[in-house]
Structure formats: structure tokens, C-alpha cells
Amino acid sequence: MRKEFIPGAAVLGGVLLFWAAAVLGNLSFLSAPKSPLATLAWLIFVYAAVAITPIVGGLAAADLLRRWQRNRIEGTRRGQERRPAGTGA
């Protein structure tokens, strides 16, 4: 993996980790009795995370795809430049 992919992959990995924890039920803060203010703060945090993570994940995936395509196109161009002229290939 090239260094340019690390930030996008880290963000996408964090989003996927958050959703995996949510699906597996590790967000069980509400099962224990808490004060109403703590419960409200937790609900607002989770609501914000649920609303924001798909957007952030989509942007990270789009960035990774854009970088991958750019590298693939540049690699194709480099391959054409290295090819000897007049070979017909």
C-alpha cells in the first residue's frame, strides 16, 4: 500500500469499525441506569455519528477510488512512454 492511500483507508476503516461495533451490539450504554442528561448526551453523540459516518465513509471511498484510478492511468501512460517506437504494439 502506498503512503497516499493511508489517510483514506484509515478513515474508511474507522467508519467500518464503528458500524461493526454498532451491529454487534457494543453500543450498550443505554442498558445500565444513567442520569437523563448522560443518556441524552449519549443519544445525541450516537445520532450525530450515525448521520455523519456515511458521509465521511463515502468521501473516503471516493478519495481512495480517485487516487487508485489516477495511479492506474499514470501507470498506463508510463508504460506507453517506455514502449519502443515502431513496434506496432
Phi and psi restraints in degrees (range 20) as a CNS / XPLOR table:
assign (resid 1 and name C) (resid 2 and name N)
       (resid 2 and name CA) (resid 2 and name C) 1.0 -82.1 20.0 2
assign (resid 2 and name N) (resid 2 and name CA)
       (resid 2 and name C) (resid 3 and name N) 1.0 154.9 20.0 2
assign (resid 2 and name C) (resid 3 and name N)
       (resid 3 and name CA) (resid 3 and name C) 1.0 -59.9 20.0 2
assign (resid 3 and name N) (resid 3 and name CA)
       (resid 3 and name C) (resid 4 and name N) 1.0 -29.3 20.0 2
assign (resid 3 and name C) (resid 4 and name N)
       (resid 4 and name CA) (resid 4 and name C) 1.0 -68.9 20.0 2
assign (resid 4 and name N) (resid 4 and name CA)
       (resid 4 and name C) (resid 5 and name N) 1.0 -18.6 20.0 2
assign (resid 4 and name C) (resid 5 and name N)
       (resid 5 and name CA) (resid 5 and name C) 1.0 -88.8 20.0 2
assign (resid 5 and name N) (resid 5 and name CA)
       (resid 5 and name C) (resid 6 and name N) 1.0 -13.6 20.0 2
assign (resid 5 and name C) (resid 6 and name N)
       (resid 6 and name CA) (resid 6 and name C) 1.0 -62.5 20.0 2
assign (resid 6 and name N) (resid 6 and name CA)
       (resid 6 and name C) (resid 7 and name N) 1.0 -47.1 20.0 2
assign (resid 6 and name C) (resid 7 and name N)
       (resid 7 and name CA) (resid 7 and name C) 1.0 -60.8 20.0 2
assign (resid 7 and name N) (resid 7 and name CA)
       (resid 7 and name C) (resid 8 and name N) 1.0 -46.4 20.0 2
assign (resid 7 and name C) (resid 8 and name N)
       (resid 8 and name CA) (resid 8 and name C) 1.0 -65.2 20.0 2
assign (resid 8 and name N) (resid 8 and name CA)
       (resid 8 and name C) (resid 9 and name N) 1.0 -39.6 20.0 2
assign (resid 8 and name C) (resid 9 and name N)
       (resid 9 and name CA) (resid 9 and name C) 1.0 -67.3 20.0 2
assign (resid 9 and name N) (resid 9 and name CA)
       (resid 9 and name C) (resid 10 and name N) 1.0 -36.0 20.0 2
assign (resid 9 and name C) (resid 10 and name N)
       (resid 10 and name CA) (resid 10 and name C) 1.0 -66.5 20.0 2
assign (resid 10 and name N) (resid 10 and name CA)
       (resid 10 and name C) (resid 11 and name N) 1.0 -42.9 20.0 2
assign (resid 10 and name C) (resid 11 and name N)
       (resid 11 and name CA) (resid 11 and name C) 1.0 -64.8 20.0 2
assign (resid 11 and name N) (resid 11 and name CA)
       (resid 11 and name C) (resid 12 and name N) 1.0 -47.0 20.0 2
assign (resid 11 and name C) (resid 12 and name N)
       (resid 12 and name CA) (resid 12 and name C) 1.0 -63.1 20.0 2
assign (resid 12 and name N) (resid 12 and name CA)
       (resid 12 and name C) (resid 13 and name N) 1.0 -38.8 20.0 2
assign (resid 12 and name C) (resid 13 and name N)
       (resid 13 and name CA) (resid 13 and name C) 1.0 -64.1 20.0 2
assign (resid 13 and name N) (resid 13 and name CA)
       (resid 13 and name C) (resid 14 and name N) 1.0 -39.8 20.0 2
assign (resid 13 and name C) (resid 14 and name N)
       (resid 14 and name CA) (resid 14 and name C) 1.0 -63.6 20.0 2
assign (resid 14 and name N) (resid 14 and name CA)
       (resid 14 and name C) (resid 15 and name N) 1.0 -41.5 20.0 2
assign (resid 14 and name C) (resid 15 and name N)
       (resid 15 and name CA) (resid 15 and name C) 1.0 -64.0 20.0 2
assign (resid 15 and name N) (resid 15 and name CA)
       (resid 15 and name C) (resid 16 and name N) 1.0 -45.4 20.0 2
assign (resid 15 and name C) (resid 16 and name N)
       (resid 16 and name CA) (resid 16 and name C) 1.0 -65.0 20.0 2
assign (resid 16 and name N) (resid 16 and name CA)
       (resid 16 and name C) (resid 17 and name N) 1.0 -36.2 20.0 2
assign (resid 16 and name C) (resid 17 and name N)
       (resid 17 and name CA) (resid 17 and name C) 1.0 -65.3 20.0 2
assign (resid 17 and name N) (resid 17 and name CA)
       (resid 17 and name C) (resid 18 and name N) 1.0 -41.7 20.0 2
assign (resid 17 and name C) (resid 18 and name N)
       (resid 18 and name CA) (resid 18 and name C) 1.0 -59.9 20.0 2
assign (resid 18 and name N) (resid 18 and name CA)
       (resid 18 and name C) (resid 19 and name N) 1.0 -46.8 20.0 2
assign (resid 18 and name C) (resid 19 and name N)
       (resid 19 and name CA) (resid 19 and name C) 1.0 -70.3 20.0 2
assign (resid 19 and name N) (resid 19 and name CA)
       (resid 19 and name C) (resid 20 and name N) 1.0 -33.5 20.0 2
assign (resid 19 and name C) (resid 20 and name N)
       (resid 20 and name CA) (resid 20 and name C) 1.0 -64.6 20.0 2
assign (resid 20 and name N) (resid 20 and name CA)
       (resid 20 and name C) (resid 21 and name N) 1.0 -41.6 20.0 2
assign (resid 20 and name C) (resid 21 and name N)
       (resid 21 and name CA) (resid 21 and name C) 1.0 -64.1 20.0 2
assign (resid 21 and name N) (resid 21 and name CA)
       (resid 21 and name C) (resid 22 and name N) 1.0 -38.6 20.0 2
assign (resid 21 and name C) (resid 22 and name N)
       (resid 22 and name CA) (resid 22 and name C) 1.0 -66.5 20.0 2
assign (resid 22 and name N) (resid 22 and name CA)
       (resid 22 and name C) (resid 23 and name N) 1.0 -42.4 20.0 2
assign (resid 22 and name C) (resid 23 and name N)
       (resid 23 and name CA) (resid 23 and name C) 1.0 -67.1 20.0 2
assign (resid 23 and name N) (resid 23 and name CA)
       (resid 23 and name C) (resid 24 and name N) 1.0 -37.9 20.0 2
assign (resid 23 and name C) (resid 24 and name N)
       (resid 24 and name CA) (resid 24 and name C) 1.0 -79.7 20.0 2
assign (resid 24 and name N) (resid 24 and name CA)
       (resid 24 and name C) (resid 25 and name N) 1.0 -3.2 20.0 2
assign (resid 24 and name C) (resid 25 and name N)
       (resid 25 and name CA) (resid 25 and name C) 1.0 86.0 20.0 2
assign (resid 25 and name N) (resid 25 and name CA)
       (resid 25 and name C) (resid 26 and name N) 1.0 19.9 20.0 2
assign (resid 25 and name C) (resid 26 and name N)
       (resid 26 and name CA) (resid 26 and name C) 1.0 -81.3 20.0 2
assign (resid 26 and name N) (resid 26 and name CA)
       (resid 26 and name C) (resid 27 and name N) 1.0 0.6 20.0 2
assign (resid 26 and name C) (resid 27 and name N)
       (resid 27 and name CA) (resid 27 and name C) 1.0 -97.1 20.0 2
assign (resid 27 and name N) (resid 27 and name CA)
       (resid 27 and name C) (resid 28 and name N) 1.0 57.9 20.0 2
assign (resid 27 and name C) (resid 28 and name N)
       (resid 28 and name CA) (resid 28 and name C) 1.0 -97.7 20.0 2
assign (resid 28 and name N) (resid 28 and name CA)
       (resid 28 and name C) (resid 29 and name N) 1.0 33.7 20.0 2
assign (resid 28 and name C) (resid 29 and name N)
       (resid 29 and name CA) (resid 29 and name C) 1.0 -61.3 20.0 2
assign (resid 29 and name N) (resid 29 and name CA)
       (resid 29 and name C) (resid 30 and name N) 1.0 -32.4 20.0 2
assign (resid 29 and name C) (resid 30 and name N)
       (resid 30 and name CA) (resid 30 and name C) 1.0 -78.4 20.0 2
assign (resid 30 and name N) (resid 30 and name CA)
       (resid 30 and name C) (resid 31 and name N) 1.0 -7.9 20.0 2
assign (resid 30 and name C) (resid 31 and name N)
       (resid 31 and name CA) (resid 31 and name C) 1.0 -75.0 20.0 2
assign (resid 31 and name N) (resid 31 and name CA)
       (resid 31 and name C) (resid 32 and name N) 1.0 -28.9 20.0 2
assign (resid 31 and name C) (resid 32 and name N)
       (resid 32 and name CA) (resid 32 and name C) 1.0 -92.2 20.0 2
assign (resid 32 and name N) (resid 32 and name CA)
       (resid 32 and name C) (resid 33 and name N) 1.0 146.4 20.0 2
assign (resid 32 and name C) (resid 33 and name N)
       (resid 33 and name CA) (resid 33 and name C) 1.0 -66.5 20.0 2
assign (resid 33 and name N) (resid 33 and name CA)
       (resid 33 and name C) (resid 34 and name N) 1.0 127.8 20.0 2
assign (resid 33 and name C) (resid 34 and name N)
       (resid 34 and name CA) (resid 34 and name C) 1.0 -132.9 20.0 2
assign (resid 34 and name N) (resid 34 and name CA)
       (resid 34 and name C) (resid 35 and name N) 1.0 168.3 20.0 2
assign (resid 34 and name C) (resid 35 and name N)
       (resid 35 and name CA) (resid 35 and name C) 1.0 -70.0 20.0 2
assign (resid 35 and name N) (resid 35 and name CA)
       (resid 35 and name C) (resid 36 and name N) 1.0 154.4 20.0 2
assign (resid 35 and name C) (resid 36 and name N)
       (resid 36 and name CA) (resid 36 and name C) 1.0 -58.9 20.0 2
assign (resid 36 and name N) (resid 36 and name CA)
       (resid 36 and name C) (resid 37 and name N) 1.0 -35.1 20.0 2
assign (resid 36 and name C) (resid 37 and name N)
       (resid 37 and name CA) (resid 37 and name C) 1.0 -68.3 20.0 2
assign (resid 37 and name N) (resid 37 and name CA)
       (resid 37 and name C) (resid 38 and name N) 1.0 -40.4 20.0 2
assign (resid 37 and name C) (resid 38 and name N)
       (resid 38 and name CA) (resid 38 and name C) 1.0 -65.7 20.0 2
assign (resid 38 and name N) (resid 38 and name CA)
       (resid 38 and name C) (resid 39 and name N) 1.0 -40.2 20.0 2
assign (resid 38 and name C) (resid 39 and name N)
       (resid 39 and name CA) (resid 39 and name C) 1.0 -63.6 20.0 2
assign (resid 39 and name N) (resid 39 and name CA)
       (resid 39 and name C) (resid 40 and name N) 1.0 -43.5 20.0 2
assign (resid 39 and name C) (resid 40 and name N)
       (resid 40 and name CA) (resid 40 and name C) 1.0 -64.5 20.0 2
assign (resid 40 and name N) (resid 40 and name CA)
       (resid 40 and name C) (resid 41 and name N) 1.0 -43.2 20.0 2
assign (resid 40 and name C) (resid 41 and name N)
       (resid 41 and name CA) (resid 41 and name C) 1.0 -62.1 20.0 2
assign (resid 41 and name N) (resid 41 and name CA)
       (resid 41 and name C) (resid 42 and name N) 1.0 -42.0 20.0 2
assign (resid 41 and name C) (resid 42 and name N)
       (resid 42 and name CA) (resid 42 and name C) 1.0 -64.0 20.0 2
assign (resid 42 and name N) (resid 42 and name CA)
       (resid 42 and name C) (resid 43 and name N) 1.0 -43.3 20.0 2
assign (resid 42 and name C) (resid 43 and name N)
       (resid 43 and name CA) (resid 43 and name C) 1.0 -63.3 20.0 2
assign (resid 43 and name N) (resid 43 and name CA)
       (resid 43 and name C) (resid 44 and name N) 1.0 -39.6 20.0 2
assign (resid 43 and name C) (resid 44 and name N)
       (resid 44 and name CA) (resid 44 and name C) 1.0 -66.4 20.0 2
assign (resid 44 and name N) (resid 44 and name CA)
       (resid 44 and name C) (resid 45 and name N) 1.0 -41.8 20.0 2
assign (resid 44 and name C) (resid 45 and name N)
       (resid 45 and name CA) (resid 45 and name C) 1.0 -60.1 20.0 2
assign (resid 45 and name N) (resid 45 and name CA)
       (resid 45 and name C) (resid 46 and name N) 1.0 -48.4 20.0 2
assign (resid 45 and name C) (resid 46 and name N)
       (resid 46 and name CA) (resid 46 and name C) 1.0 -65.7 20.0 2
assign (resid 46 and name N) (resid 46 and name CA)
       (resid 46 and name C) (resid 47 and name N) 1.0 -40.4 20.0 2
assign (resid 46 and name C) (resid 47 and name N)
       (resid 47 and name CA) (resid 47 and name C) 1.0 -60.8 20.0 2
assign (resid 47 and name N) (resid 47 and name CA)
       (resid 47 and name C) (resid 48 and name N) 1.0 -45.1 20.0 2
assign (resid 47 and name C) (resid 48 and name N)
       (resid 48 and name CA) (resid 48 and name C) 1.0 -63.9 20.0 2
assign (resid 48 and name N) (resid 48 and name CA)
       (resid 48 and name C) (resid 49 and name N) 1.0 -42.2 20.0 2
assign (resid 48 and name C) (resid 49 and name N)
       (resid 49 and name CA) (resid 49 and name C) 1.0 -64.2 20.0 2
assign (resid 49 and name N) (resid 49 and name CA)
       (resid 49 and name C) (resid 50 and name N) 1.0 -40.4 20.0 2
assign (resid 49 and name C) (resid 50 and name N)
       (resid 50 and name CA) (resid 50 and name C) 1.0 -67.2 20.0 2
assign (resid 50 and name N) (resid 50 and name CA)
       (resid 50 and name C) (resid 51 and name N) 1.0 -34.7 20.0 2
assign (resid 50 and name C) (resid 51 and name N)
       (resid 51 and name CA) (resid 51 and name C) 1.0 -77.0 20.0 2
assign (resid 51 and name N) (resid 51 and name CA)
       (resid 51 and name C) (resid 52 and name N) 1.0 -34.7 20.0 2
assign (resid 51 and name C) (resid 52 and name N)
       (resid 52 and name CA) (resid 52 and name C) 1.0 -89.8 20.0 2
assign (resid 52 and name N) (resid 52 and name CA)
       (resid 52 and name C) (resid 53 and name N) 1.0 -35.3 20.0 2
assign (resid 52 and name C) (resid 53 and name N)
       (resid 53 and name CA) (resid 53 and name C) 1.0 -61.4 20.0 2
assign (resid 53 and name N) (resid 53 and name CA)
       (resid 53 and name C) (resid 54 and name N) 1.0 -36.8 20.0 2
assign (resid 53 and name C) (resid 54 and name N)
       (resid 54 and name CA) (resid 54 and name C) 1.0 -64.8 20.0 2
assign (resid 54 and name N) (resid 54 and name CA)
       (resid 54 and name C) (resid 55 and name N) 1.0 -35.2 20.0 2
assign (resid 54 and name C) (resid 55 and name N)
       (resid 55 and name CA) (resid 55 and name C) 1.0 -67.5 20.0 2
assign (resid 55 and name N) (resid 55 and name CA)
       (resid 55 and name C) (resid 56 and name N) 1.0 -48.8 20.0 2
assign (resid 55 and name C) (resid 56 and name N)
       (resid 56 and name CA) (resid 56 and name C) 1.0 -63.7 20.0 2
assign (resid 56 and name N) (resid 56 and name CA)
       (resid 56 and name C) (resid 57 and name N) 1.0 -42.3 20.0 2
assign (resid 56 and name C) (resid 57 and name N)
       (resid 57 and name CA) (resid 57 and name C) 1.0 -63.3 20.0 2
assign (resid 57 and name N) (resid 57 and name CA)
       (resid 57 and name C) (resid 58 and name N) 1.0 -41.0 20.0 2
assign (resid 57 and name C) (resid 58 and name N)
       (resid 58 and name CA) (resid 58 and name C) 1.0 -63.9 20.0 2
assign (resid 58 and name N) (resid 58 and name CA)
       (resid 58 and name C) (resid 59 and name N) 1.0 -41.8 20.0 2
assign (resid 58 and name C) (resid 59 and name N)
       (resid 59 and name CA) (resid 59 and name C) 1.0 -65.2 20.0 2
assign (resid 59 and name N) (resid 59 and name CA)
       (resid 59 and name C) (resid 60 and name N) 1.0 -40.2 20.0 2
assign (resid 59 and name C) (resid 60 and name N)
       (resid 60 and name CA) (resid 60 and name C) 1.0 -65.7 20.0 2
assign (resid 60 and name N) (resid 60 and name CA)
       (resid 60 and name C) (resid 61 and name N) 1.0 -42.7 20.0 2
assign (resid 60 and name C) (resid 61 and name N)
       (resid 61 and name CA) (resid 61 and name C) 1.0 -64.8 20.0 2
assign (resid 61 and name N) (resid 61 and name CA)
       (resid 61 and name C) (resid 62 and name N) 1.0 -40.7 20.0 2
assign (resid 61 and name C) (resid 62 and name N)
       (resid 62 and name CA) (resid 62 and name C) 1.0 -64.1 20.0 2
assign (resid 62 and name N) (resid 62 and name CA)
       (resid 62 and name C) (resid 63 and name N) 1.0 -39.4 20.0 2
assign (resid 62 and name C) (resid 63 and name N)
       (resid 63 and name CA) (resid 63 and name C) 1.0 -64.6 20.0 2
assign (resid 63 and name N) (resid 63 and name CA)
       (resid 63 and name C) (resid 64 and name N) 1.0 -44.6 20.0 2
assign (resid 63 and name C) (resid 64 and name N)
       (resid 64 and name CA) (resid 64 and name C) 1.0 -62.3 20.0 2
assign (resid 64 and name N) (resid 64 and name CA)
       (resid 64 and name C) (resid 65 and name N) 1.0 -42.2 20.0 2
assign (resid 64 and name C) (resid 65 and name N)
       (resid 65 and name CA) (resid 65 and name C) 1.0 -64.4 20.0 2
assign (resid 65 and name N) (resid 65 and name CA)
       (resid 65 and name C) (resid 66 and name N) 1.0 -42.7 20.0 2
assign (resid 65 and name C) (resid 66 and name N)
       (resid 66 and name CA) (resid 66 and name C) 1.0 -62.3 20.0 2
assign (resid 66 and name N) (resid 66 and name CA)
       (resid 66 and name C) (resid 67 and name N) 1.0 -45.1 20.0 2
assign (resid 66 and name C) (resid 67 and name N)
       (resid 67 and name CA) (resid 67 and name C) 1.0 -65.1 20.0 2
assign (resid 67 and name N) (resid 67 and name CA)
       (resid 67 and name C) (resid 68 and name N) 1.0 -41.1 20.0 2
assign (resid 67 and name C) (resid 68 and name N)
       (resid 68 and name CA) (resid 68 and name C) 1.0 -63.3 20.0 2
assign (resid 68 and name N) (resid 68 and name CA)
       (resid 68 and name C) (resid 69 and name N) 1.0 -44.9 20.0 2
assign (resid 68 and name C) (resid 69 and name N)
       (resid 69 and name CA) (resid 69 and name C) 1.0 -65.1 20.0 2
assign (resid 69 and name N) (resid 69 and name CA)
       (resid 69 and name C) (resid 70 and name N) 1.0 -40.2 20.0 2
assign (resid 69 and name C) (resid 70 and name N)
       (resid 70 and name CA) (resid 70 and name C) 1.0 -62.5 20.0 2
assign (resid 70 and name N) (resid 70 and name CA)
       (resid 70 and name C) (resid 71 and name N) 1.0 -43.4 20.0 2
assign (resid 70 and name C) (resid 71 and name N)
       (resid 71 and name CA) (resid 71 and name C) 1.0 -65.6 20.0 2
assign (resid 71 and name N) (resid 71 and name CA)
       (resid 71 and name C) (resid 72 and name N) 1.0 -37.4 20.0 2
assign (resid 71 and name C) (resid 72 and name N)
       (resid 72 and name CA) (resid 72 and name C) 1.0 -66.8 20.0 2
assign (resid 72 and name N) (resid 72 and name CA)
       (resid 72 and name C) (resid 73 and name N) 1.0 -42.2 20.0 2
assign (resid 72 and name C) (resid 73 and name N)
       (resid 73 and name CA) (resid 73 and name C) 1.0 -66.7 20.0 2
assign (resid 73 and name N) (resid 73 and name CA)
       (resid 73 and name C) (resid 74 and name N) 1.0 -43.1 20.0 2
assign (resid 73 and name C) (resid 74 and name N)
       (resid 74 and name CA) (resid 74 and name C) 1.0 -63.6 20.0 2
assign (resid 74 and name N) (resid 74 and name CA)
       (resid 74 and name C) (resid 75 and name N) 1.0 -36.7 20.0 2
assign (resid 74 and name C) (resid 75 and name N)
       (resid 75 and name CA) (resid 75 and name C) 1.0 -65.2 20.0 2
assign (resid 75 and name N) (resid 75 and name CA)
       (resid 75 and name C) (resid 76 and name N) 1.0 -37.6 20.0 2
assign (resid 75 and name C) (resid 76 and name N)
       (resid 76 and name CA) (resid 76 and name C) 1.0 -66.5 20.0 2
assign (resid 76 and name N) (resid 76 and name CA)
       (resid 76 and name C) (resid 77 and name N) 1.0 -42.0 20.0 2
assign (resid 76 and name C) (resid 77 and name N)
       (resid 77 and name CA) (resid 77 and name C) 1.0 -64.1 20.0 2
assign (resid 77 and name N) (resid 77 and name CA)
       (resid 77 and name C) (resid 78 and name N) 1.0 -42.2 20.0 2
assign (resid 77 and name C) (resid 78 and name N)
       (resid 78 and name CA) (resid 78 and name C) 1.0 -62.5 20.0 2
assign (resid 78 and name N) (resid 78 and name CA)
       (resid 78 and name C) (resid 79 and name N) 1.0 -37.9 20.0 2
assign (resid 78 and name C) (resid 79 and name N)
       (resid 79 and name CA) (resid 79 and name C) 1.0 -65.6 20.0 2
assign (resid 79 and name N) (resid 79 and name CA)
       (resid 79 and name C) (resid 80 and name N) 1.0 -35.8 20.0 2
assign (resid 79 and name C) (resid 80 and name N)
       (resid 80 and name CA) (resid 80 and name C) 1.0 -70.8 20.0 2
assign (resid 80 and name N) (resid 80 and name CA)
       (resid 80 and name C) (resid 81 and name N) 1.0 -34.5 20.0 2
assign (resid 80 and name C) (resid 81 and name N)
       (resid 81 and name CA) (resid 81 and name C) 1.0 -70.4 20.0 2
assign (resid 81 and name N) (resid 81 and name CA)
       (resid 81 and name C) (resid 82 and name N) 1.0 -31.1 20.0 2
assign (resid 81 and name C) (resid 82 and name N)
       (resid 82 and name CA) (resid 82 and name C) 1.0 -80.0 20.0 2
assign (resid 82 and name N) (resid 82 and name CA)
       (resid 82 and name C) (resid 83 and name N) 1.0 -19.3 20.0 2
assign (resid 82 and name C) (resid 83 and name N)
       (resid 83 and name CA) (resid 83 and name C) 1.0 -69.2 20.0 2
assign (resid 83 and name N) (resid 83 and name CA)
       (resid 83 and name C) (resid 84 and name N) 1.0 133.4 20.0 2
assign (resid 83 and name C) (resid 84 and name N)
       (resid 84 and name CA) (resid 84 and name C) 1.0 -65.3 20.0 2
assign (resid 84 and name N) (resid 84 and name CA)
       (resid 84 and name C) (resid 85 and name N) 1.0 142.9 20.0 2
assign (resid 84 and name C) (resid 85 and name N)
       (resid 85 and name CA) (resid 85 and name C) 1.0 -70.8 20.0 2
assign (resid 85 and name N) (resid 85 and name CA)
       (resid 85 and name C) (resid 86 and name N) 1.0 145.5 20.0 2
assign (resid 85 and name C) (resid 86 and name N)
       (resid 86 and name CA) (resid 86 and name C) 1.0 82.6 20.0 2
assign (resid 86 and name N) (resid 86 and name CA)
       (resid 86 and name C) (resid 87 and name N) 1.0 9.3 20.0 2
assign (resid 86 and name C) (resid 87 and name N)
       (resid 87 and name CA) (resid 87 and name C) 1.0 -85.0 20.0 2
assign (resid 87 and name N) (resid 87 and name CA)
       (resid 87 and name C) (resid 88 and name N) 1.0 -17.9 20.0 2
assign (resid 87 and name C) (resid 88 and name N)
       (resid 88 and name CA) (resid 88 and name C) 1.0 79.3 20.0 2
assign (resid 88 and name N) (resid 88 and name CA)
       (resid 88 and name C) (resid 89 and name N) 1.0 4.9 20.0 2
